[in-house]
Amino acid sequence: MKMKFERKGMSTAVIAAIAVVVIVVVGAGALIATSSGTKTTTATVVSTATQTNTVTSTNTLTNTLTSTNTVTSTTSSIIISTAISVSTATSTAISTTTATSTATVNPTVSVTLTGAGSTFIQPVLQQMISVYQTATPTAAINYQGVGSGAGLTALEGHTVDFAASDAPLQAADIAKAPNALTIPMTIGAVTVAYNVPGIKSNLHLTGKVISDIFSGNVTKWNDPEIQSLNTNVTLPSNSILVVHRSDSSGTTFVFTGYLSQESAGWNKTYGQAKTIGWPVGLGANGNAGVAGVVQGTTYTIGYVELAYALANSMTVAAVQNNSGNWILPTLASSALAATSVSGLPAGNGVWSSVNLLNQPGVNTYPIVTFSYVVVYKDLSVNSDLNVNSADALVKFLWWAVNTGQGQAQALSYVPLPANVLAIDEATIQSITFGTTSLPVQ
């Protein structure tokens, strides 16, 4: 699959909510195309996909898909295209592609910055970038949602100016990027989304039951483990089709961390990581990929960031929290997870043990996380940056953790608490270009 993303005029990458194009082939070839989003860019996206997938199921299905999509928009956008062949399966990867961007020369742009990583943070980060670029037309910021793992790898290889990740730097990352700083940028929730005909949001699930579903120990929707928690609902006997991430994912890191806290068996067998050896299910690339499969395929269950679930009107589970209450993921229930967080490290400290999972509170949603931007303390290590572009990056980061937080709530992300903002400000003020200090405003 070849995709080209061209920009005319000033290079921008904006997402006001989510722009997703998902193509799903269900069964023997029903074709569904779904597109959602509220803001686009002067861009032309052309994608051509030719794919043959064989999916092992109760019945063997071989499907050949050839599609050509042309999307033309007029202001700014990231468009994620996913070509999927879906059937009930034991473990199958789904191929996906994300449009890349190429900036054309614009005489009004004096600095171009590049970032890559988390799809979890992508909706709000793209909106921040859009608003900032409107106010600062001399700075072009291109961000690609390629997954947290790929973003960190790009930062470690000095091919981007900043990375975004929902998984904090681990020991191996720190060894590869010893000069890196961790900057919490927003807070969001991971939902457990499902598609069961006739069943609305609020299906009750415990962490233990969720771990049993994703480990393949619970395989039917009317399994007694699920039905006993939902006595007011008649669940079907259909098989559960698990959908998980196929890429190196911070969302997976958060979700498997939650399952590890809830299930000793999960923790021992699979643990917490950006990628694991999934025992069952279909793999899809990015939050948009998982959302597309779940939304387009009945009897599925998957995990996606809250903004994607809301933008796609997905049905989501009420997950039991530490107080024994069934809590739906919302902006309010997510925000409660951040109210009691203290003792956080400095930006140049170790964040690997920091999480917002299972925080106390009767109405607190239990699967919540920081999402981070990671940059080098000394920006001169990146040969693509000079003192002017380094200065522009620092100014954008300062704006994002301050004024930029005003973009969070509309997209169901939680603005940073005051104690986290104070850490971020000190961290950003410490960034240099060689021996040159960089003003934040």
Buried (B, 14 or more C-beta within 10 A) or exposed (E): EEBEBEBEEBBBBBBBBBBBBBBBBBEEEEEBEBEBBEBBBBBEBBBBBEBEBEBEBEEEBEBEBEBEBEBEBEEBBBBBBBBBBBBBBEBBBBBBBBBEBEBEEBEEBEBBBBBBBBBBBBBBBBBBBBBBBEEBEEBBBBBBBBBBBBBBBBBBEBEBBBBBBBBBBBEEBBEBBEEBBBBBBBBBBBBBBBBBEEBEBEBBBBBBBBBBBBBBBBEBBBBEBBBEBBEEBEBBEBEBBBBBBBBBBBBBBBBBBBBBBBBEBBBEBBEBBBBBEBBBBBBBBBBBBBBBBBBBBBBBBBBBBBBBBBBBEBBBBBBBBBEEBBBBBBBEBBBBBBEEBEEBBEBEEBBBEBBBBBBEBEEBBBBBBBBBBBBBBBBBBBEEBBBEBBBBBBBBBBBBBBEBBEBBEBBBBBBBBEEBBEBBBEBBBBBBBEEEEBEBE
